[in-house]
Amino acid sequence: MHHALNHCTYGERVERALYAAVGDLAASAGWFAYDAGQQQAATGLYNEALQAGMLAGDGMLQACVWSNLAMQARLLDRDQEALRIGRAAVETRQAKADP
């Protein structure tokens, strides 16, 4: 999908749908990587999913990724980081517009 996004031209609706699909896939892969004990890979995939969600304008995807990042931090006993992630999620413009 990255090749299609980077080497083709689409209308805005199709481009957003592609970013949403890439984001969903990256978020799922991030959870699987976390579950497999690959924390760095999980974080990278969550960051990719969050970026794709922003480019897609998909508030639900962004909320899911923020939640996954906070849960990962919490499960790794990084409570303060989990709290900061939660605050960042609430403070984002998209979260305010689409709670």
PLY file of the C-alpha trace (Angstrom):
ply
format ascii 1.0
element vertex 99
property float x
property float y
property float z
element edge 98
property int vertex1
property int vertex2
end_header
0.00 0.00 0.00
2.86 2.39 0.70
3.96 2.06 -2.91
0.48 2.97 -4.10
0.32 5.97 -1.77
3.74 7.25 -2.78
3.73 6.60 -6.52
0.15 7.17 -7.66
-2.23 10.09 -7.72
-5.73 9.77 -6.33
-8.63 11.96 -5.50
-8.93 13.07 -1.89
-11.60 10.49 -1.00
-9.56 7.54 -2.28
-6.36 8.86 -0.72
-8.05 9.16 2.68
-9.45 5.63 2.34
-5.96 4.30 1.55
-4.45 6.07 4.56
-7.24 4.69 6.74
-6.53 1.16 5.48
-2.77 1.57 6.05
-3.47 2.90 9.54
-5.80 0.03 10.45
-3.24 -2.48 9.24
-0.38 -0.80 11.13
-2.45 -0.58 14.34
-3.26 -4.29 14.17
0.35 -5.17 13.40
1.42 -2.99 16.33
-0.74 -4.95 18.72
0.62 -8.26 17.38
4.19 -6.96 17.71
3.49 -5.89 21.29
1.98 -9.29 22.05
5.11 -10.94 20.60
7.35 -8.90 22.93
8.72 -6.66 20.17
8.18 -3.32 21.90
10.20 -1.13 19.50
8.43 -2.59 16.49
5.08 -2.08 18.18
5.82 1.57 18.93
6.97 2.18 15.36
3.83 0.59 13.96
1.61 2.59 16.31
3.35 5.80 15.23
2.80 4.86 11.59
-0.87 4.12 12.33
-1.31 7.44 14.13
0.23 9.36 11.24
-1.97 7.52 8.73
-5.04 8.21 10.88
-4.22 11.90 10.89
-3.71 11.97 7.13
-6.96 10.07 6.66
-8.81 12.41 9.01
-10.04 9.30 10.84
-10.77 10.24 14.44
-11.75 6.72 15.45
-8.48 5.27 14.17
-6.52 7.95 15.99
-8.40 7.23 19.22
-7.70 3.50 18.82
-3.98 4.12 18.31
-3.72 6.55 21.25
-5.46 3.90 23.36
-3.04 1.20 22.19
-0.02 3.40 22.95
-1.35 4.17 26.43
-2.12 0.51 27.08
1.37 -0.52 25.95
2.94 2.02 28.31
0.69 0.90 31.17
1.43 -2.81 30.63
5.14 -2.00 30.66
4.69 -0.29 34.07
5.26 3.16 32.60
2.27 4.76 34.29
3.38 8.38 33.90
3.94 7.85 30.18
0.49 6.28 29.86
-1.00 9.32 31.59
0.88 11.74 29.30
-0.29 9.79 26.24
-3.86 10.02 27.45
-3.52 13.77 27.94
-1.99 14.19 24.49
-4.88 12.27 22.96
-7.44 14.50 24.63
-5.56 17.66 23.64
-5.38 16.84 19.96
-7.58 18.92 17.75
-9.16 15.82 16.24
-10.07 14.41 19.64
-11.75 17.68 20.60
-13.72 17.75 17.36
-14.64 14.04 17.46
-14.71 12.76 21.07
0 1
1 2
2 3
3 4
4 5
5 6
6 7
7 8
8 9
9 10
10 11
11 12
12 13
13 14
14 15
15 16
16 17
17 18
18 19
19 20
20 21
21 22
22 23
23 24
24 25
25 26
26 27
27 28
28 29
29 30
30 31
31 32
32 33
33 34
34 35
35 36
36 37
37 38
38 39
39 40
40 41
41 42
42 43
43 44
44 45
45 46
46 47
47 48
48 49
49 50
50 51
51 52
52 53
53 54
54 55
55 56
56 57
57 58
58 59
59 60
60 61
61 62
62 63
63 64
64 65
65 66
66 67
67 68
68 69
69 70
70 71
71 72
72 73
73 74
74 75
75 76
76 77
77 78
78 79
79 80
80 81
81 82
82 83
83 84
84 85
85 86
86 87
87 88
88 89
89 90
90 91
91 92
92 93
93 94
94 95
95 96
96 97
97 98
